[in-house]
Amino acid sequence: MLESLDTSGGEVLSYFIPDAIKLTVLEDDRCSKTITCNAIITTYEREVLLSDAVIEELEIEILSPKTGLWRFKGEEKVRRGVAPED
């Protein structure tokens, strides 16, 4: 369904698809639980963005957003994010 979303840069037309994605974080030594989430698709954004609610539901703790350091909730191991795809 096409919707107009308010953003900091103004209104943007986007496709909102409820319950469209099954999402799991896969690491070599561990996986998160699988959650179902909505998808919002716009022609203005090329990277995948996760909401606060999705990050929390996946039990991810962001330690350093700029350098990409994170961990699963309750673990000591610090993990490094991956570079964005072109």
Helices and strands as residue ranges (DSSP letters): E 2-7, E 10-23, E 35-41, H 52-57, E 60-64, E 69-72, E 79-80
